Amino acid sequence: METVRDVLTALARRYAFGDLAALVARDRLVPDGRAGAVAALCAFGQRVLDLDAEDFGMPEDAGEVPHDLLDRARASRMPQAPRERPRGALASLRPAYSLLLEVIAIRWHRRDMAALVAAVHIASEYLPMLAWEPVLGHAGDPARIGASVEGEGSRFGVPVEPGSARMCDHTRPERSACERTLRVSKEPPPGWRAYLDRQHSQVASALGDCAARCRTPCTVMTRLDDLVRTDLTDRCRLASDFTDGALVKLRHAAPVGHGFGVPSPEEVQAAWTRARRSLSRHPLGKTAFANAEDDRYPLPGLPGLFSAIAATPLSPDTLLHDVTTRITTTLS
């Protein structure tokens, strides 16, 4: 590399936003007129790469980060107040899963296996909600979910007496989360944020159990048309088996806790191969992986799997790639 600009461009293309920002700030390698824009784009890109969804599109970005990038990030943002608009990932999880696919691919190419496995784990937690989205018409928005899960005969979020003939298969944490989601939209912002941090993924898990595992279905499921119910059950079972599969289990493999056992790329590939083999036993999984051998994605077939669960085509986003393009354009 012959010039400082070549080095900075190479860092941008490796999505090394933190290193690039540090060099620009410390060594004044960019003219003052462009340094602020580069720093803002780096900070924005790092938040997106870290999947820091509560801070996507923060107000401080508005002056330097192009609005088209901000709007795309906000589509995956978790609202931080009950009435915040737009609803972001509570309106639809599809943009978030496209972004997750891009982040997973970037982490693979950077050989950041711990971060890759963490992103896969996040994806697994909300897959049941992605499956339910076509049925609900939204991604489990607490302000809207009641119409689909409350009513006569529903046990969603309702305490179940021990020994009842109509037991609910939800765990106690799931029942607590379901009860909370029906009222949290009327709570102040701190309570809302606490719910998102600790219980929203439990609601996703509970909905997955309703469709895939419940032995005594209540009206949450029985109110659905037979074809809708069958399709939803198939997609939630596929999501559940992915969550229980070898790739996601890498997140929990360290004997002394998270973060102390980082898998190698070869171990990640091997785990995904085992998971694919198991998931291909499902008719829906077999269809999802039909073109996996020709898939250039680092974990072949993963976009197809997410697409099958979502019941709509999903492909990796280009948001972070476009951030690097803006950075390199600004540098030049």
C-alpha positions in Angstrom: 0.0 0.0 0.0 1.5 3.3 -1.1 -0.5 5.9 0.6 -2.2 6.6 3.9 -5.5 6.7 2.0 -4.9 3.1 0.8 -4.5 2.0 4.4 -7.7 3.7 5.5 -9.6 2.4 2.5 -8.4 -1.2 3.3 -9.6 -0.8 6.9 -13.0 0.4 5.7 -13.3 -2.5 3.4 -12.6 -4.9 6.2 -15.3 -3.2 8.3 -12.7 -2.2 10.8 -14.7 0.9 11.8 -13.3 1.2 15.3 -9.6 1.1 14.1 -10.3 3.5 11.3 -12.0 6.0 13.6 -9.2 5.8 16.1 -6.5 6.4 13.4 -8.5 9.4 11.9 -9.0 10.9 15.4 -5.4 10.4 16.7 -3.3 11.1 13.7 -5.3 13.7 11.8 -5.0 11.6 8.6 -8.1 13.1 7.0 -8.7 16.9 6.3 -10.8 18.6 9.0 -13.6 19.1 6.5 -14.0 15.4 6.1 -12.9 14.0 9.4 -16.2 14.6 11.1 -18.1 12.7 8.4 -15.7 9.8 8.5 -16.0 9.6 12.3 -19.8 9.7 12.2 -20.0 7.0 9.5 -17.5 4.8 11.5 -19.5 5.2 14.7 -22.7 4.4 12.9 -21.2 1.4 11.1 -19.8 0.0 14.3 -23.2 0.2 16.0 -24.8 -1.7 13.1 -22.0 -4.3 13.0 -22.4 -4.8 16.8 -26.2 -5.2 16.4 -26.7 -2.4 18.9 -30.3 -2.2 17.7 -31.5 0.3 20.4 -29.0 2.9 19.1 -29.6 2.5 15.4 -30.2 5.9 13.8 -29.4 7.9 17.0 -30.0 11.7 16.7 -26.3 12.5 16.8 -26.0 10.6 13.5 -28.4 12.8 11.7 -26.0 15.6 10.8 -23.3 13.4 9.1 -24.8 10.1 8.2 -26.9 10.1 5.0 -30.6 9.7 5.7 -31.0 6.7 3.4 -28.6 4.7 5.6 -30.3 5.9 8.8 -33.7 4.9 7.5 -32.5 1.4 6.6 -30.9 1.0 10.0 -34.1 2.2 11.7 -36.1 -0.5 10.0 -34.2 -3.0 12.4 -34.4 -0.7 15.5 -36.2 -1.8 18.6 -38.4 1.2 19.7 -37.2 2.6 23.0 -40.6 4.0 24.1 -44.1 2.4 23.9 -45.4 4.9 21.4 -42.3 5.5 19.4 -42.7 5.7 15.6 -41.8 4.1 13.3 -42.1 0.7 15.0 -39.0 -0.8 13.4 -38.4 -4.4 14.3 -41.7 -4.6 16.0 -43.5 -3.9 12.7 -41.4 -6.5 10.8 -38.4 -8.6 11.6 -37.5 -9.2 7.9 -35.1 -6.2 7.6 -33.4 -7.3 10.9 -32.9 -10.8 9.5 -31.5 -9.5 6.3 -29.1 -7.4 8.3 -28.2 -10.4 10.5 -27.3 -12.3 7.4 -25.0 -9.5 6.3 -23.4 -9.3 9.7 -22.9 -13.1 9.9 -21.1 -13.1 6.5 -18.9 -10.1 7.6 -18.0 -11.8 10.8 -17.1 -15.0 8.9 -14.8 -13.1 6.5 -13.2 -11.2 9.4 -12.8 -14.6 11.3 -14.7 -13.2 14.3 -16.2 -16.5 15.3 -17.3 -15.5 18.7 -19.3 -12.6 17.3 -20.6 -14.8 14.5 -21.9 -17.4 16.9 -23.5 -14.6 19.0 -25.3 -13.2 15.9 -26.6 -16.7 15.1 -27.8 -17.0 18.7 -29.7 -13.7 18.4 -31.3 -14.9 15.2 -32.4 -18.2 16.8 -34.1 -16.4 19.7 -36.5 -14.5 17.5 -37.1 -17.0 14.7 -40.5 -18.1 16.1 -41.6 -14.4 15.9 -40.4 -14.3 12.3 -42.5 -17.4 11.6 -45.6 -15.8 13.3 -45.2 -12.4 11.5 -47.4 -13.4 8.4 -50.1 -14.6 10.8 -50.0 -11.6 13.3 -49.4 -9.0 10.6 -46.6 -7.6 12.7 -43.5 -8.9 14.6 -45.1 -9.3 18.1 -45.7 -5.7 18.8 -47.1 -5.5 22.3 -49.3 -2.6 21.3 -51.1 -4.9 18.8 -50.6 -8.5 19.8 -53.6 -8.7 22.1 -56.1 -9.0 19.2 -54.4 -12.3 18.1 -53.9 -14.0 21.4 -56.5 -12.8 23.9 -60.2 -13.8 24.1 -62.3 -16.6 25.4 -60.5 -19.9 25.6 -57.0 -18.4 25.4 -54.4 -19.4 28.0 -51.8 -16.9 26.6 -50.4 -15.1 29.7 -53.1 -16.5 31.9 -52.1 -18.2 35.2 -52.9 -21.9 35.1 -53.8 -23.7 38.2 -51.8 -26.9 39.0 -53.7 -30.0 38.1 -56.0 -28.2 35.7 -57.3 -30.4 32.9 -56.2 -27.7 30.4 -52.6 -27.2 31.3 -50.5 -24.8 29.2 -47.1 -26.0 28.1 -45.5 -22.6 28.6 -42.8 -22.4 31.2 -43.2 -20.0 34.1 -40.9 -17.4 32.6 -42.8 -17.6 29.3 -46.2 -17.2 31.0 -44.8 -14.2 32.9 -43.5 -12.6 29.7 -46.8 -13.3 27.9 -48.7 -11.6 30.6 -46.3 -8.6 30.6 -46.5 -8.2 26.8 -50.3 -7.6 27.0 -49.9 -4.6 29.3 -46.4 -3.2 28.7 -47.4 -0.7 26.0 -49.1 1.3 28.8 -46.0 1.4 31.0 -43.4 4.2 31.1 -40.3 4.0 28.9 -38.0 2.4 31.6 -40.5 -0.5 32.1 -40.8 -0.9 28.3 -37.1 -1.1 27.8 -36.7 -3.6 30.7 -39.4 -5.8 29.0 -37.5 -5.6 25.6 -34.2 -6.5 27.3 -35.5 -9.4 29.4 -38.8 -10.8 28.2 -39.5 -10.1 24.5 -37.5 -13.1 23.4 -39.4 -15.2 25.9 -42.6 -14.1 24.1 -41.1 -15.3 20.8 -40.2 -18.6 22.4 -43.8 -18.9 23.9 -45.4 -18.3 20.5 -43.1 -20.9 19.0 -44.2 -23.4 21.6 -47.9 -22.6 20.9 -47.4 -23.6 17.3 -44.8 -26.4 17.5 -45.1 -28.1 20.8 -48.4 -27.5 22.6 -50.2 -30.7 23.6 -53.5 -29.0 24.4 -53.8 -26.0 22.0 -56.0 -23.1 23.2 -57.7 -20.5 21.0 -54.4 -18.9 20.1 -54.0 -21.7 17.7 -57.5 -23.2 17.2 -58.9 -19.8 15.9 -56.6 -20.1 12.9 -57.7 -21.7 9.6 -56.4 -25.2 9.2 -54.1 -24.4 6.3 -52.6 -21.4 8.1 -52.2 -23.4 11.3 -50.5 -26.3 9.5 -48.1 -24.0 7.7 -47.3 -22.0 10.9 -46.6 -25.2 12.8 -44.2 -26.5 10.1 -42.3 -23.2 10.1 -42.1 -23.0 13.9 -40.9 -26.6 14.2 -38.2 -25.8 11.7 -37.2 -22.7 13.8 -37.3 -24.8 17.0 -35.0 -27.5 15.5 -32.6 -24.8 14.3 -32.4 -23.4 17.8 -31.8 -26.8 19.2 -29.2 -27.6 16.5 -25.4 -27.9 16.5 -24.6 -24.4 15.3 -26.6 -22.5 18.0 -25.2 -24.9 20.6 -21.8 -23.5 20.0 -22.9 -20.5 21.9 -23.2 -22.7 25.0 -20.3 -25.0 24.5 -17.8 -23.4 26.8 -17.6 -25.4 30.0 -16.8 -22.3 32.1 -19.4 -20.0 30.5 -19.9 -17.8 27.5 -16.9 -16.2 26.0 -14.2 -18.7 27.1 -14.6 -21.2 24.3 -14.3 -19.5 20.9 -14.9 -22.0 18.0 -12.6 -22.1 15.0 -13.9 -21.6 11.5 -13.6 -25.3 10.9 -15.7 -26.0 14.0 -18.4 -23.6 12.8 -18.5 -25.2 9.4 -18.7 -28.7 10.9 -21.5 -27.6 13.3 -23.5 -26.1 10.4 -23.0 -29.2 8.3 -24.5 -31.3 11.1 -27.3 -28.9 11.6 -28.1 -28.8 7.9 -28.2 -32.6 7.8 -30.6 -32.7 10.6 -32.8 -29.9 9.4 -33.0 -31.4 5.9 -35.2 -34.2 7.4 -38.0 -31.7 7.4 -39.9 -31.3 4.1 -39.7 -27.6 4.6 -36.0 -27.8 5.5 -35.3 -30.0 2.5 -36.8 -27.3 0.3 -34.9 -24.5 2.1 -31.5 -26.3 1.4 -32.4 -27.3 -2.2 -29.8 -24.9 -3.7 -27.4 -24.8 -0.8 -24.5 -26.5 -2.6 -24.4 -23.6 -5.1 -24.9 -21.0 -2.4 -21.9 -18.7 -2.1 -23.0 -17.6 1.4 -20.4 -18.5 4.1 -22.9 -20.8 5.8 -24.6 -22.3 2.7 -28.3 -22.5 2.9 -28.8 -20.2 5.9 -30.6 -17.5 3.9 -32.8 -20.2 2.4 -33.6 -21.4 5.9 -34.6 -18.0 7.2 -36.6 -17.5 4.1 -38.5 -20.7 4.6 -39.3 -19.8 8.2 -40.3 -16.3 7.3 -42.5 -17.5 4.3 -40.9 -14.9 2.1 -37.5 -14.5 0.4 -34.7 -13.0 2.5 -31.2 -12.2 1.4 -28.3 -10.5 3.0 -28.5 -6.8 3.3 -25.9 -4.5 1.9 -26.2 -1.8 4.6 -22.7 -2.2 6.0 -21.2 -2.6 2.5 -22.9 0.7 1.6 -21.5 2.4 4.7 -17.9 1.4 3.7 -18.6 2.8 0.2 -19.6 6.1 1.7 -16.5 6.1 3.9 -14.2 5.4 1.0 -15.9 8.0 -1.2 -15.5 10.6 1.6 -11.8 9.6 2.0 -11.1 10.2 -1.7 
